[in-house]
């Protein structure tokens, strides 16, 4: 039994970007036969990734064989592409929730490998959230809270070690953004971490997505601080950068709970302008942008709720057989929510007379 085995508790899923407790959308009254609409069936859909990720798949497969050295080489191969490095660290670190013998061996064999320590921080964070579960805080038991903090408090030291070993690498500091939320950093403490991130990678989209959550009123900020962060994050960003995803996540988090309020919310002109801008942003982004698939998933969901079914159906066709990201991870049944939303988009498109897809 490894150290991580002793710390592991009941399994759970941390929602993407930390969204907890949002109600599931209403199930549509009709079902579809996916093949009739050029869509993959339920059993073919992957819930672990948001889109094709051959490098991540290869790294995970290597680790599952116990071959952490190959995974280490893949991580090193990302070079200074910090966005891809961060994403790959997340794929690799997530494996430790189920089996961490390979990580224990890696750290013992390469104690001065900064990437190993970054992966360890990510893994500890994932294990801590698995112990806590994604339940609302009032439904988390005292035992789960104790386990959560016991594990999470071990993660910052790995970040500090990684940062000392690779001073130019922002990835350890980006991992600390999530850890800071779990350990309830004060705002000034969080700002200190954020300055370390942006001094190394000011255009890191993933870092901005993680940091946005901290400033939400249900975490450690306020509506004013959260909205100001989004404005600062998205100001003067070039088209194709996909920084509109930061705003899309804010739109999703701001969704009202009642059905009547939701309908009014999604008909607002300002919200639909955000969807227009995000759609245009995605259209000119590089196809291999690390967050292109996530942007597409968010647009498919939001466009469906906005009644823009033809555009939503087009996004679902482009998504294909993946739903492993926000917004689906925010719900108790991610795959079911994906399928019900996809069905609503297709039926809305059919009811509109099957207009030509964009």
C-alpha positions, -999 to 999 in steps of 0.1 A, spaced: 0 0 0 14 34 -10 11 66 9 -15 78 -15 -35 45 -10 -38 53 27 -51 88 20 -76 78 -7 -113 79 4 -146 74 -13 -144 82 -50 -160 113 -64 -156 137 -92 -145 173 -89 -166 193 -114 -146 210 -141 -136 245 -131 -151 239 -96 -188 244 -104 -208 226 -77 -245 220 -72 -260 234 -104 -294 217 -111 -296 194 -141 -315 207 -171 -350 194 -177 -351 162 -197 -365 169 -232 -398 152 -240 -385 134 -270 -356 111 -278 -335 109 -310 -319 81 -329 -283 96 -331 -273 78 -363 -302 95 -382 -285 128 -374 -249 119 -379 -242 116 -342 -225 89 -322 -246 66 -299 -244 68 -262 -220 38 -258 -194 54 -281 -191 87 -261 -161 92 -240 -166 110 -207 -130 113 -197 -118 139 -222 -134 168 -241 -120 159 -275 -92 140 -292 -61 139 -272 -36 114 -286 -7 125 -265 -27 124 -233 -42 90 -242 -7 77 -248 6 91 -215 -23 76 -196 -18 42 -213 19 42 -205 12 49 -168 -14 22 -167 14 -1 -178 36 12 -151 58 30 -176 61 65 -160 93 71 -179 74 73 -212 49 97 -197 77 118 -183 92 120 -218 59 132 -232 56 158 -206 91 170 -213 82 171 -250 57 198 -244 87 221 -238 76 257 -232 40 251 -244 27 257 -209 -9 253 -219 -3 218 -232 19 210 -203 -8 219 -178 -34 199 -196 -11 169 -198 -2 172 -161 -40 170 -154 -44 138 -175 -14 121 -159 -22 133 -123 -57 121 -126 -46 85 -129 -33 86 -93 -68 86 -79 -70 49 -88 -33 38 -87 -3 59 -76 24 32 -73 40 46 -105 41 81 -91 57 69 -59 83 52 -79 89 82 -101 94 105 -71 118 80 -55 138 76 -87 138 112 -98 135 133 -66 148 164 -84 124 162 -114 102 193 -113 75 177 -135 72 147 -111 65 171 -82 40 191 -103 22 159 -112 23 149 -75 6 182 -65 -20 176 -91 -26 140 -80 -29 150 -43 -54 177 -53 -75 151 -72 -74 127 -43 -84 154 -19 -114 163 -39 -123 126 -43 -124 123 -5 -144 155 -1 -167 146 -31 -185 172 -52 -214 174 -28 -225 209 -15 -203 218 15 -232 213 40 -235 177 29 -198 169 34 -191 149 66 -166 159 92 -146 129 83 -145 138 47 -134 174 55 -106 161 77 -94 138 50 -97 165 24 -75 190 43 -50 163 54 -43 154 18 -46 189 3 -21 204 28 6 181 13 3 195 -22 19 230 -18 52 216 -8 54 197 -42 45 230 -59 73 249 -41 98 221 -48 89 221 -85 90 259 -88 125 259 -72 137 232 -96 123 250 -127 119 287 -120 106 296 -154 79 270 -155 45 285 -146 29 250 -142 36 245 -105 21 280 -98 -9 271 -119 -15 240 -98 -13 262 -67 -42 282 -80 -65 253 -74 -48 242 -42 -52 278 -29 -89 276 -33 -90 242 -15 -69 255 14 -90 287 16 -62 312 9 -69 348 17 -73 372 -12 -38 387 -8 -23 352 -6 -41 343 -38 -30 375 -56 6 366 -47 2 332 -64 -15 349 -94 14 373 -98 38 344 -101 16 328 -128 12 359 -150 48 369 -147 56 336 -164 26 330 -186 3 360 -190 -16 344 -219 -23 311 -202 -60 305 -207 -62 275 -184 -47 296 -155 -74 323 -161 -101 297 -160 -89 283 -127 -84 318 -112 -118 329 -122 -134 304 -98 -116 318 -68 -133 352 -73 -168 338 -75 -190 349 -45 -196 313 -35 -159 309 -31 -137 338 -19 -147 368 -40 -178 387 -49 -199 394 -79 -180 426 -84 -145 410 -81 -155 381 -103 -169 403 -131 -139 426 -129 -116 396 -133 -135 385 -164 -132 419 -179 -95 421 -172 -89 386 -186 -108 391 -218 -98 427 -226 -79 432 -259 -75 394 -265 -70 386 -302 -96 365 -320 -86 329 -320 -71 330 -285 -103 315 -271 -103 338 -241 -140 342 -247 -142 308 -229 -136 327 -196 -168 347 -203 -187 316 -213 -179 299 -180 -192 330 -162 -224 329 -183 -229 292 -173 -222 299 -136 -247 328 -137 -276 306 -149 -307 310 -127 -322 279 -111 -359 284 -119 -370 274 -154 -388 308 -160 -358 328 -150 -336 305 -171 -357 312 -202 -355 349 -197 -318 348 -190 -309 330 -222 -330 355 -243 -310 385 -231 -293 404 -259 -261 408 -239 -258 371 -233 -264 363 -270 -237 388 -280 -213 368 -258 -223 337 -277 -218 354 -310 -183 366 -300 -174 331 -287 -186 314 -319 -165 338 -340 -135 333 -317 -137 295 -321 -141 298 -359 -107 314 -363 -89 295 -335 -63 269 -345 -80 235 -348 -55 221 -323 -59 248 -297 -59 230 -263 -92 246 -254 -110 244 -287 -130 213 -277 -140 228 -244 -151 260 -261 -172 239 -285 -188 219 -256 -197 251 -238 -212 267 -269 -233 236 -276 -248 237 -242 -254 275 -241 -266 278 -276 -292 251 -270 -305 268 -239 -306 301 -258 -329 284 -284 -303 287 -311 -307 251 -321 -292 251 -355 -260 265 -343 -260 241 -313 -266 211 -335 -236 221 -357 -215 222 -326 -227 188 -314 -218 174 -348 -183 188 -345 -180 175 -309 -186 139 -319 -180 113 -293 -167 133 -264 -183 150 -234 -155 150 -207 -154 187 -198 -175 216 -186 -204 222 -187 -213 185 -184 -191 178 -154 -211 203 -134 -241 180 -133 -249 148 -113 -252 128 -146 -227 144 -171 -234 119 -199 -272 121 -194 -271 159 -194 -250 159 -226 -274 135 -243 -305 153 -232 -291 187 -243 -280 172 -277 -315 158 -282 -330 192 -274 -307 208 -300 -316 183 -327 -353 184 -321 -353 222 -320 -335 222 -354 -360 197 -368 -389 218 -355 -375 248 -373 -377 231 -406 -341 216 -407 -323 248 -418 -289 245 -433 -262 241 -407 -237 269 -404 
